[in-house]
Amino acid sequence: MAYIDNFQRLADAQAFTSSAVSENVIDLEDIRSIGSGEAIAVVFTVTTAADQTSGDEDYSFDVRIDSNTDMTTASQVLGRRIYESGTPTAPAQNADLLVAGHQFVIVIPPITDDETMRYLGAFGILAGTSPSVTVDIDVKPLSMVDQTNLYANGYNIT
């Protein structure tokens, strides 16, 4: 069962066609200390498959904290997943995985009260001739991530 909290949704079927910040960010002003009790994760779910028409499209997704909502002022990258068309080079994965329903998770390291960055968000970095992909992006406790959706071959770990 999936639980979704709209206040922790960074993107709702957001279409990325170029590099951009998620449509929503979370203001950590009053809750700056997160992830120190229970691990927190950002879950990306592909809702429209990534375009690979030209075979040179690359997709990277970051989880960042920043002092501004536009996530472009001295952002600190907390985690990144990279997908490349064609033959990916390490640490990238094959962009063939970015089909509707594919999920991937970036675990957020603990953020303490001492941190000066105020906003938590996601950033898509697209490159190539005609990159496009649509995703939902949600922040949730790692224990609430539906692990059964993470195995494309239908394997269940119980």
N, C-alpha and C positions, 0 to 999 in steps of 0.2 A: 504494500500500500504506500502510495506517495503522499506526502504532506507538503503543501505549498502555502507559504505565507506571503501575501502580496507586498508586505512591507520589506521583505527580504528578497524580492525578485528584482534582479538587476536588468533583465531583458525579457520581454514577452513577445516571442516571434519576431525578434529584431533581425531585419535583413542587413547584412554587412556586404557592401559592394566595394568598399575601400577601407582603409584603416580608420577606426573610430572607437570612441568610448561607448560603453553600455548606456542604454537610454536612461538608466537610473543608477545612482550611487547611494551608499549608505553613510549617513552622517554619524561618525563615532564620537561626537562631542560629549555626549552624556554616558556613553558605554564604551569608552576607549579600550578597556581591558577585555579582550575576547580571546577565546581559544585556550586559556590557561587552565580551565577546569575540564571541559570536554572539547575534543578536536572539532574545528569548524572547517567546512569544505564549501567550495563553489562548484556547483554541478552544471555542466553545459550539456544541453540536449539539442541535437540537430533536428530541426523541424522541416527544412527543405534542404536537400542534398547540395553539397558543394559542387560548383561548376568546375569541370576539368577539360573543357572543350579544346583548349589550345595545348594542354599538357604541361604548361609552365606555371600553373596557378599554385601558390603556396599560402598556407593559412597558419597563423600563430595566434594564440590566445593567452593573454596575461591576466593575472589578478594583481591589482596594484593598490597602494595607498598613496594619497597625495594631499597636499594642503589646499587644493582647489577642486571644485566639482568637475572641471573639464579634464582632469587627470593628465595634464600636460606640463605641470610645473614641478620639476624635481621629483617625479614619481619614483616610488620604490617598488620594484617588481617582487612580489611575494612568491610567484610561481608562474610557470609557462609550459604550454603544450604546443608542439610544432608538427604540422602536417604538410607534406610536400607531394606534388604530383610527380608522375614518372618514377624514377628510382630515388627514394629519399636517402639522404645521408644522415648518419647518426648525429644528434639524438632524435631526429624527426621520424614520424610515423607516416605511413602511406595515406595520402588524401583520399584514397578509395574507401577508407573507413568512414568518412564524413557523409554517410547516407542518413535519411530520415530515421529517427529512432536511436541513433548512436549517441551514447552518453560517455562523457569523460569527466573526471573529477580532479580538481586542484585543491589540495589540502592547504589551509592557511596556517602558517606558523603563529604561535601565540603573539598577540599584540598587547603591550602593557600600557599602563597609565602614563609612563614616561615618554611614549612615542609622541612626536610632534605632528605627525600627519593626521588629518581629520577625516578624510573620505576614503571609503573602500569601494572599489569598482572593478569592472573588467574592461579589457581593451582588446579589440581584434586588429591584427596586423595582416593585411592582405597584399599579395604581390602577384604579378603576372599579367597576362593579357586581359582576361575577363573573369576575375575572381568574384564569386558571390556565394553566400551561404546564409541560411536563416537559423537562429538558435534561440532557445530559452536559456536563461542563466539565473540560477537560484543559489542563495546562501542558506546552508542548513547544517545542523550538527552532523558530524560524520556518521553517527549511529543511526541517523534517519535516512541515509542514502540507500536507495533501493538497490542492493547489490545484485539482485537477479537480472536487472537490466544491463549490467556491465559486461555480460558474457555473450558475445554475438553468436556463438555456436550453440547456445541453448543449455550450457552447463549450469547446473545449480549447485552451489555449495551450501550445505546445511549443517 
